[in-house]
Amino acid sequence: MNILITGGAGFVGSSLAIALKTTYPTYKVFALDNLKRRGSELNLKRLKEVGVEFIHGDIRNKEDFDAIPAVDAVIEASAEPSVLAGLNGTPDYLINTNLVGTINCLNFSLKHKANFIFLSTSRVYPIKTIETLNFEEQETRFVLSDQQPVAGVSAKGIAEDFPLNGARSLYGTTKLASELIIQEYNEFYGLKTVIDRFGVITGPWQMGKVDQGVMVLWIAKHFFKQELGYFGYGGTGKQLRDMLHVADLFRLVDWQLHHLDQVNGEIFNAGGGWNSSASLRELTAICQEVTGNIIPVKSVPETRTADIRLYVTDNTRVTQRTGWEPAIGIKQIVEEITAWLAENEKDLAPILK
């Protein structure tokens, strides 16, 4: 099999590329990336070591696809991933990358009749609807109630039939718009596709920032003994997310690559789920235990723009259809990222410290 991974030098893209090439040495894996994100250049050596072919290009440029040979599958993992992107300035780069870029990827797939796997986001779900869900405040976290005012949500989390009407951030809107275009290509051009709406993805080699990659950021701040803050929702640190290790993400994409006929045209929510969820307060306690460092954490009551109180993925549908479910829990994730920071401290300190 020949596979193109867009965003192939990014955190998720490079992780998928390396895992695929390691698992299937006879496959040809191409990683396309514009290297815009700081830290992505560190992945070039890792890609080369396992035999992944790197292509320096930009999905916004149609001509950059001309030099790429025919492939059997495209994994669209490129994106401007920040929820805050475009809110404080022009959204041009965001829209051109996350929407126009996806269209260029679709046309490349159509040209070669290649299967198309799209890495979407839980951020397609509207902020105000999530913020008005019924919840309970426990000692260390907020949790969803079973009785809710809308469909597609329960104490287990948010499912695929959660309402889509409303604002969701420009980032989430570009991903949802891409989803709609993908469905058109599937229906009218016969392109085989699957869409995965992932929640928080994490793991070693993620260059965490405040607006994207918060778990690595949280662990790095403990590792380097720097300050953090609980922002919003009273400054209690009880806001909740589920965390999906990139290795668990790979297992799902791997299954879909080899069984796409069984899920052609489908949309799945996929995340760490309830068993791999943590509030910021709980994450702080785990980071203290694993790193041995206690750092100052300030409290800021005001809620940030586009933030949400809690999000947990209901994996019921994807598990029923594919048999996949996440296997790696929060503590193991923290331990792996801490070990990665220690092993690569010299290279990572200028980026994460």
N, C-alpha and C positions, 0 to 999 in steps of 0.2 A: 504494500500500500504506500502511496505517496501522499503526504499530508502537508498542507500549508497552515501555519499558525500565525495569525496577525497579532501584533503586539507581542511578538515572540521573544523579545528581550525584557519585557516587563515581568512583574512578579508571577502572575498566573501563567502567562504565555510561556515563559522560560521553564517554569516548573512542569508544565504539560509537555513541552518539547523534550526536556531531559528524561522525564518518566517514560514517554512513548518510545524514544530511541533506545533507552536502557531495557525496556520490556520487550521491544520488537527490533532487534539489531538490524534486521534486513529491510526495515521500512526506511524510506527516504523522508526526512522531516526538514521542512524549510521554515525558518523563523524570520518574519518580516517585521521591521521595527524602525521608527525614526529616531530612537534614542533621546527623545525629548525629556523624559522623566529622569531626574538625577538618581544615579545609582544603577540605572539599567545597563550602563557600560560595564559594570562589574560582572554581568552575566555572560558577556561575549566569550570569555575564556572558558566558562563552564559549558556553554553550548558547544564550543569547538572540541573540547575534551571528549565528549561523548559522540561526536560525529554529526551534530545538527548543523545544517548549512544556513548561515546567517545571510540575510539580504537586507541591505540598508535601503529602506524605502519608506514611503508614506502612503497610507491608504487613501488620503485625500487626493492623490495624484493618479489618475487612471493609467498614465504611461508607465508608472512604476510597476505595474502588473505585467507589462509586456515581456520582461526578462524572466518571468517565473515560468517554469515548465508546467506541463499538464499535471494535475493532481487528482486524487480520488476523493479527497475530503478537504474542506476548509473549516478550521476552528476559529471563529471570529472572537478573539480575546483582546482586541485593541479598543481603547477608549480613553477619553479624558474622564477619569473616574471620580472627580471631586464633586460632592453634593453642592458645594458653594460656587462651582465654576460658572462664570457668566453673570453672577448676581451683582458683582461690584464693577462691572465693566462690560465690554462687548462680548456677546456670546458666540462670535464668529468661529473661533477655533473649536469650541465645544460642538456646535452644530455641524461644522464641516467634517469633524472627525467622527462623531458618534452617529450621524445620520448619513451625510453624503458619503463618508468613508464606507459605511456598511453597504450602501447601494453599489459602490465600486466592487466590494467583495462579492456581493451577490452576482453581479454581471460576470465576474471572473469565474465564479462557480458554475454559472449557467453555460458559459463558453466551453467548459470542460466536462459538463454534466457531473460535477463533483457534489457530494453530499455536504450539507451546510449545518454546522452546529454553532448556535449563537449564545454567547454568555451574556445574559441580561442581568437584571438587578431587581431586588425587592423594592427599590426606590420608584418603581413604576406605580406603586400604590399611593394614593393621595395622602398628604400630610394631615389635613384637617380631619379626615375620616378616621385615621389612626389615632389622632389626638383626642377624639371624642369617644373612644371605646371605653367600655366599663372595665375598671381595674381595681385591684386591691393593693393596699400598701402594707407590705410585711416588714419585718425587722431590718432586712438588708436589701430588699428588692421590691420593685413593682411587679405584679403579675396580672395576667388577663383573667377576667371572670368568664364563666361558662355562658352566662346570659348576655347577649350582645344586641345592639340596635340594628346591625346589618348582617348580611350573609357572609360566609367565607371566613369566619373567625370564631374561635372557641378558646378554652383554657389551654389547648394544645398549641395554638398559634394561628397564623394567617395562612389561608389556603388560596388556591388559584382562582376561586370564584369571588374573591373579595372585590367590592365595587371599585371601578377605575375612574369614575367621574370626579374631577376636581384637580387642583394644582398639586404638583409633586416635586418641584424643583426643575430647573432647566435640564439638569443632568438626567433625571428620571424621565422627563418628557422626550428627550432625544432617543433614549433607549426604547421607550414605548412606541414612538413613531417608527423606529427600526423594526420592532416586532410586527407592526401592522404591515409594513412593506414586505417583510419576509413571508407573511401569510399570503400576500398577493402572489408572490413568486411561486410559492408552494402550490397554490390553487390553479393559477392560470398558465404558468410555465412548466409545471410538473417537477419543480426542483424539490428534492427531498431535504427536509429541514426538521430541526428540533430546537426549541427555545428553553433555556434554563434560567430561571430567576433566582439568582443566588443572594443570600444575605451577606453578612460580614465574612469575608474570606481572609484567612491568615496563615502564617507559617514562616519558617526561615526564608530569608532573601526578600522579604517585603520591606520596602523603604517607607516606614510608617510616618504619617503626618497627622495633624489635628483633624483635617477634613477627609482623610482616607487612609486606612491602615492603622486605626486607633489602637488595636491590641498590641502591635509591635511597638508603637510609640509608648504605650503604658509600661511595657516591660523594659524598654530601653531607658526610660527615665529612671526606673528603679535601678537598673544595672549601672548607669552612669551617675547615680546619686544626685538627681536633679529634681526640681519642683514640679508638681502636677496640680490640677484643679478639678473639682467637681463643679461643672458649669450647668446651671439651669435646674428646674424642678425643685427649687428650694435649696439647691447646693448640697443635697444629701448623698449623692452618688448612687441612688437607687435605680437609675435608668438601666434598662435591661436589653441585652442583645444575645443572640445565639451566634456561635463562632464555628466556622467550617474550616477545618484544616485542608490545605491545598492538596494533600495526598488523598483525602476522601473525595474531593472534587474530581481528581484524576480518575478514580475508580468509576465514577458515574460517566464521565466523558468517554472513557475507554469502552465501557459497555455500550454506550450509544453509537460509537464509531462502528462497532461490529454487529449491531442489531438495529440499525436505523430504520429498516423496513417496519419493525414492530412498533415504533413510536413516531413514525413520519407525520409531520404536521402538529405534533403535540407541544404543549407548554407545561413546564413543571416548575413548582417551587422546590428549591433544594437548599438546605442549610444545616447547621449543627443541630437544630431542634432543641427541645426542652432539656435533654440530657447533656447538651454541650452549650449551656447558656450561663451567663454571669452578669451581674450588675457591676458597675465600676467599683463600688465598695467591696464586693466579693473578689473582684479581680485584684484589687490592691492587696488584700489579705494573702492571696495565692502568690503574688509577686514578692511580697515580703518573705514568705516561707521559702520560696525557691531561690531567690537571690541573696537572702540574708540581710537585705538592706531596708531600712525604714526611712522614707523620705517625707518632706513636708507636702501636704495636700491641702490647698486652700479651698474655701467654699465660696462660690459665686451664685447667688440665687437666681439671677436673670437667665432666662432660656435663650439659647442662641438661635439665629435664623435657620430655618429648615430642619431643626432638630426634632426628634420624636422621643416620646417617653419610653416606649418599649416596642421591640419587634422580636418575635420568635417565629420560626418557620414551622408550619404544619407539613411534614414530609409524607403524610398518608398516601397521597396519590402516586408520587414517584416511587415509593416503596412497593405499592401494589403492582405497578406496571413494570418495574425493572428489577425488583428485589434488592435494590440499593438502599442502604441506610448508613449514616455516618458512624464511624467506629472510634474516632479519636476525641478524647475529652479535654476539658479546659486545662487541667493540671499538666497533662502530657504536652499540650501545646506550649504552655509557659516554659516547661523544662526544655523543650527542643529549641525554642527561640533564644532562651538564655544561653544554652550551650553554643548556639550559632554566633551570638554576640561575643562570647568569650573567645571563640576560635578565630573570629575575623575582626577583632576590636580595632586594629590599626586602620583597616579600610573603612569600617563603618562609623567610627567616631566622628569624622568630619560631616557625615550625612545625618546621623541620628542623635548626636550629642548636642 
